[in-house]
């Protein structure tokens, strides 16, 4: 199909394939599974991909991946407090690409701030929402989206351009008839338009039952990316194009396959200027064999700071599913305790999802030779995709390095010099920064200081002059540093850098102490002050820096506005009120709701 077609791309927020009808936060969500099934879409010529998984377990991450055809961990939230940005990255998104090919692109969403949160949705005209009563501006109200679409057809300039409509709504199937009739009445129908219906993610099983309970009991948030089970990553996906025949395709596919498929239908796939991680699904539709493959699902961005949540990656094939979590668990453990899953919390899990869709039988330690061979294959894919993702970000961040003119701004235009870099951030962040520095300042002699636990990984660094291993993993101590490191380092450096996700503090109220030793940044600055150097700075993963002499001046921005308000309120509360609130927070009755015997048997972290 090479003819230009209109496209209606519908993203149903939080709608899983395995969703239970009784799972609901609001009364409007009850029966959401039935509402979709009653539409009988296959009878209307829709192709159902009944084994589709989400590329990411949160809205922004998943939709960015879906609209760009790449891994969710390549989507572009590069560091804490940074919303997705596409201006410095070479990967296009569907809307921007089709605009360059003569399409008019219009986005509608029940999230009014979607232009900021999800620029790939192309929500460019807030006037479309003006007639919707502000008192009803609820993110769970699909009426917002319907109103915006109706306003567009009433007021938008009529032209003959092909259109891409992107529709993002939580309760899409509650208003399906009204939604689809709007497009049909305005000339966009099954004879001239491609319709795509999919979802960004579901929620962990029991999420809605336990969400408020968790907040009350621990002050922990049970996020929708707390887990990567089939329940919260298996999503819906239907495709209808002129002449398509209704059918079900059971072969596993993933959200980042959708854009390659659309472009294949339009005859534009070869003009996409970047590498896809997804594939076109037209061969499957045409009943042609497709080689078996593995796909990747992630719950966080590589450089994202998760408060009570560590990174989880799922590698999934047609039969088996591998789970890897490199970070300490927290809300994940609590969630599984509530579900009373009789399993060991491990760094790795492996399931036969053909026979065990609810993932109760962890096969990671199975003695079966075939199972162990499959585990090795899945681990290899994880390592290969990790390297590809790291190189992707290094490549793009190098462009930001040059755009920010850091060779002159930070390195004073010197082609050669001596540099010392402290690891004062998670190792992946530090490794990325060092890779960028070695490639952008190749003639510089770079020395690094890393923590004891990262000793085995430090040999991965190429082009490093010297590597110093701090003798333990605790916060840097100036006396211990002077005793173990100082005698071996040089007496003078042109540049000394402390490294960070963001140059505003020590990750207080952001990192759990088990994930990273809070206080390293401040401690490193004290140490840096005792070493002779022309430039001393905190260097951030977003390729910006703050000079150490200016650091204390901005340190007050360590916390978010919300955190500062909470701190201020707590400070002015009377002591009696504080005691009462703490009693409520530590309510022993609530604490006893976890079975202690089960807890002792389950919280075993196996290396």
Secondary structure, DSSP 8 states (H G I E B T S, - for coil): --S--EEEEEEETT-BTT--TT--SSGGGTTHHHHHHTT-GGGGT-EEETTEE-SBSSHHHHHHHHHHTS-GGGSS--STT-----TT-S---HHHHHHHTT-EEEEEES-TTHHHH-GGG----GGGGTTS-GGG--TT-HHHHHHHHHHHHHHS------EEEEEEETTGGGSHHHHHHHHHHTT--TTTEEEEEEES----TTHHHHHHHHHHHHS----TTS---HHHHEE-EEEE-TT---EEE-S-EEGGGHHHHHHHHHT-GGG--S--SS---HHHHTT-------EEEESS-TT---SS----EEEE-SSEEEEE--S--SHHHHHHHHHT--S--BSEEEEETTT-TT--S--TT---HHHHHHHHHHHHHHHHHHHHHHHHHHHHHHHHHHHTTHHHHTTTT-SS-EEEEE--S-HHHHHHHHHHHHHHSTTSEEEEEE-GGGGGGGGG--S-SEEEE-SSSSS--HHHHHHHTGGGS-SEEEEEEEEESSTTSS-TTTS-TTTS-TTHHHHHHHHHTTSEEEEEEEEETTS-EEEHHHHHHHGGGGS-HHHHHHHHHHHHS-HHHHHHHHHHHT-HHHHTTS-HHHHHHH---B-
